[in-house]
Amino acid sequence: MSGYVVVRKEFPLENMEKSTKRSLTPDVSRGIAIFLVIWGHVIQQGLYGIAEVAENVVFKWIYTFHMPLFLLISGFFFYSSVKKKNLKTLVLNRTGDLIKTLVIWNTVCYGCKLLFLILREESVTVSVRVWLEEVVMGYWFLWAVLFCTAIVGLVTKVLPQKLWLVGMIVLAPLVLLSPCRWVILSMYPYFVIGFFFHKFIDGGRKIASLLKYVVIVLYVVGMLYYFCVPAVGNSEIKNLLDTCIAMIKGQGSVSDVIYQVFRTALFYYLGITGGITAIVLIDWLGRKVGETGVVWIFAQMGQYSMQIYILQRVFVEIILANVYRSVTEHMGTGFVERNLFMVAYVYSLFVSVLCAGVIFVIARYGIRGKLRKVLFGR
């Protein structure tokens, strides 16, 4: 956790220079997390319709912590923004930028899907309703950032500090107004935890040095158990609500509710301990190996993680998905089934590295200046 103590502000996106005054741990953590996003999606596209993706060991491991890690770090950095910016800049301007980005890139995704239908000589119908569904439901993480920053920003600018946590809890149901409501609601606590952690250390307080090792042990123990049970996901809160409603209607039992409470608790247990474990290990490894070229590549990937996340949907979730579909149709599902281990663990890693490299180069060097401002709002 020591890498966080020295953080005070982000590097600018341009001309990021080496500095001993700012830990690279948050940036490297985001860089590794965005690579895991790509790897998870590559596995998902490769096994879709052929094998149970959610129970793939690597996929299952990745999804315990990679998005919670993003929200923890996003909340952590947002605390610095709260201290420096007014309500208009913090909430209204950022909201406008994110909505513009959502409209632009979901339109691009919709156009790419239509293009592949044309290339496959399938029937094509341009629909405003489908386009609006794409805009509303696509890029859930951007919606999460929008609602988390809006709610937390509003609370911090309107209420006194002693009421911040109460305000964030009371206004949490506003997340249900978002298109991807249940996913975002499940991620909202991670953002709040990251925010208050920065506030905690900003007050000169420290976490006991041995606590981080306790968290690592807790995560390892949790994962040993988790690999033996069905996968949990970001729908656990909604499932818990549905289970409670079913019990009230006489269509479920108390044991069903207790079981769903346990699954929801397991989801947050793995997300928090996994996110902290990743940060601690990355910080430790960074101090051991120093500022090597690989470290700086991941640090810059972290700086451009939002742009990479946006671009990977086009390159991985649409283009690569259609390539996989064509290969599967040509070679048959039997090829993947016979080579399931290679497809799931070896090929997926190779393809992920290749995709991550291409997307990073485009995000870092291919889209610059005013074009970047228009496409990404930053």
N, C-alpha and C positions, 0 to 999 in steps of 0.2 A: 504493500500500500504506500510505501515511501515515495514512489514516483509521482503520486498525486499531490503531495504536500507542497511541492514547488510550483505547481501550475497556477498561473494567474490570468493568462489570456492566450488565445489561439494564435498560431502563426498565420499571417496573411496567406491567401491561396497562391499568390505569386511570390517568387523569390524567397522561398522558405530556406533559411540559412541555419547552419548548426549553431546551437547555443547551449551553454551549460546552465543557463538561468531557467530553462523550462524543460521539464521531463518529457521525453518522447513516448512514455508509456501509454497515455490516452490515444495518441495518434496511431501507434503501432497496434494497440488493441482494436481500434476501429478498422485498421487495415486488414488484420487477420480475420476479424468478424465479417467484413465484406467479402473476403475470399471464401469464407465458409458459407455465406449466402449463395455464392455462385456454385460452389461444390454441391451444396444441398439441392439446388435447382437442377444441376446437371444429372445427379443421381435420380431425381424425381422424373425428369424427362426420359432418361434411359430405361427406367423400369416401369413407366406408366402403362397400365393395362396388362403387364406381364407378371409382375411380382408385387408383393405387399411392401410398398415403399416405406410406410411408417415404421415397419419393424426391421428395416435395414439397419445394421449396427451403427454404421457411420452416420447415416441420416438421423437416427434416433439420438445419437450423442450430440450432433450439431444442434439439433432443435431443442436441446435442454437449456441452452444458454446464449446462443449467438444473438437473437433479437433482444432478450433482456439486457445483454451487454451493451447493445446500441442505445437502448433507452436509459440505462444507468449513466452512460457517458454523456448522452444528450442532456439529461437533467443536470448532471454535474457542471457542464459548460454553461448551461442556461443561467445558473446562479450568477456568473460573472456578467452576463447580459443584463440581468435584473438590476445590478448595482450601477450599470453605466448608462442605461437607456431609459427613455420615458415611455409612457403607456402607448402612445401613438406608434413609435418606432418598434417597440417590443411586440405589440399585438397586431395593430391594424396593418402596418406596412408588411410585416412578415406574413400575415394571413393573405394579403393581396398577392405577394410573390409566390406563395405556395399554391394558391388557387390557379394562378396563371400557369405555373409549371404543370399542375395536374391536367389542365385543359389541353395544353400543347402536347404533352407526351402521351396521354391517353388517346389523343387524336392520331398521333403517329402510330401507336400500337394498333388502333382500329384500322388504319390504312394498310399496315403491314399484313394484317389478317385477311383483308380483302384481296390484297395482291397475291397472297399464297393461294387463295381460292381460285383466282384467275389462272395462276400458273398450273394448278392441278386440274383445270378445266371443269371446275365445279360451278354450280349455280351461284350467282352473286346478286345480293339485294342490299342496296345502300339504304340504311334505316337510321333516321334521326333518333328513334327510341333506343336502338342498340348502341349507337354512339354515346348517348347520354348515360346508358348503363355502364359503358366502358369508362367514361369520365368519373362517374360516381363511385364505382366499385374497384377500379384499378388503383394500384399503388397504395395499399392500405397503410404502409409505413409513413408516407407523406401526410396522410390524413391523421395518423397518430401524432406526428410532430406538430401539425397544425393545432389540433385540439389540446394537446398537452401544454404547449407553449402559451396558447390563448388563455386557458384556465389558470395555469400557474402564474402567468404574467399579470392577469387581471387581479388575482388574489393579492399578489405582492405589492401592487400599486394602489390598491384600495384599502386593504386592511393593515393594521399594525402587525409587527413581526410576531408577537405572542399569539396571534390568531391565524397565522398563515396555515398551519397544519389543519386546523378546524375548517378553514375556508376551502382548502383543497379537497377535504373529505366531503363537505357539504355540496360542493359544486361538481363532484365526480360524476353524478348522473347526467350532467350536460354532455358527456361523451356519448350517451345514447342517442343524441341528435345526429351523430356522424354516420356516414354510409356504412362503414365497417365497424359498427358499434361494439359488438361483443369482443372482437379481436383487440380493438383499441382500449376498451375498458380493462381487459386482462393485462395490458401492457402499461397502463397508466401508473400503477403503484411503483414500477421500476423507475420511471421518470422522477417521481416524487422522492424516492429513496436517494437517487443520485443527486438531486437538488439539495436535500437536507444534509447529505454527507459533505458536500462542499461548504455549506453553511457551517457545519460542525467544525471542520478543520480551519475554516477562515477565522473562527473565533479563538484560534490558538490551541484547540484541544486535539488530543491524539488518541488513536486506537491502540490498545495494548498490543505490543509487538508479537506476542504469542497467539493472539486471537486469529491472525490470518492462517496459521498452521492448523488451528482447530477447524476453521472453515473448509480448508482443503480436505482434511480427513472426513468431515461431514459430507462433502460432495462425493468423494470416492466411495464412501459407504452407501450413499444414496444411489449412485450409479450402479453399484454391484447389485443392489436390489432392483433397480429400474430395468436393467437388461433382462430380468426374469418375469416382468409383468407387461401388460399391454401399454402402448405408448399413450402419454398424456399430451394435450395440446392447448392452444389458446382458446378453445371453446369450452373449457371446464367450468367457467363461471356461468355461462348460459345453461350448460347441462345441469349445474347445481340448482339454478332457478327452476328449470323445467321439472327436475326431480321433486323439488319442494311443492310445486303446484300440483304435480301428479299425486303426491301423498295427500294433500289437502282435499283433492277431488276423490280420494279413495282408490286411486289407480296405482298407488305405490305404497311402500312401507318405510318405516323409520330406518331400517337397515339399508335401504336403497339410498336414503339421504346421507347416512353416515359414510357409506362407501364413496359417494360423490364428493363429500366434504374432504375425505382422505385424498382423493385424486386431485382435487383443486389445491389442497395443501402441498401435495407432492410436486405439482407444477411450479408453485412459487418457491418451494424449498430448493428444487434443482436450479431454477432460474437465478435465484439470489446467490446461492453457494457456488454455482457454476460460473456466473459472471465475475464474482469476486476472485475465485480461483484462477480464472483466465488472466485477470489483471495482475494478481500477485505473481504468477509464474512468468508472465511477459516482462514485468518489472525486474524480477530476479535475473531472467535470462539476458535482458538488455544490459544490466550492470555487469554481467559476466563476459559477454561478447563485445561490448562497447558499441560505438556508432559505426557499424559495418555497412557495406553497400546494401545488403539484404534488409537490415534494420531500416535504412532510409527509404528503401522502396516501399516497405509496409507502412512507414510513417507517412509517406506521400499518398499512398493509397487511402490511408485514414483521413488525410486532409480532403481528399476527393471522394470520400465514401458515398456521399449523397448522389453525386453525379454518376458514380459507378453503379450504384443501386438502380438509378433510373435507366441507364443504358443497358444493364444486364437483362432487364425485362424484354427489351427488343431483341438482343443478341441470343440470349439463352432461352427464355420462356416462349419466344415466338419463332425466331429463325432456327435455332438448334432443335427445338421441338419438332419443327416440320422436317428437318434433315433426318432426325431419328425416325420419324414416321415413315419417310420414304425408304430408309434403309430397312426398317422392319418389314414393310410391305414387299420389298424386293427379295430379302433374304429369308423372311418368315420369322415368326416369333420363336420357332424352335432354335434358331441360332443363339438368341439371347438366353433362352432357357438352358441350353447346353453350356454356355459360357457365362453363366450368371455371376460367378465370383469375379471374373475378369472385367465384365461390364460394370458391376456395382462398385468395385474397389480400385482396379488398376486403370482401365480406360477412363473412368469418370474423373480420376485425379489428373490424368494427362490432359483431358479435354478442358477441365476446370482451369488448370494453369495457363493453357493456351488462350482460353476466353478471357481470363482475368488480365493477362498481358495486353491483349488487343484492346479491351475496353479501357484499361488504365491509360494506355497511350492516347487513345481518342479523347478521353476526359481531360487528361493533363496537357496534351500538346495540340490536339486537333480542334478543340472548341475553346476559343480564347476571346478576350476583350468583350465587346458589346454583344457578340453572339452568345457568349456564356451568360451574360446578364439576362438576355432575352429568354434563353432556353432553361436556365436553372434558377433565375431570380437572385443570383449572388455572384 
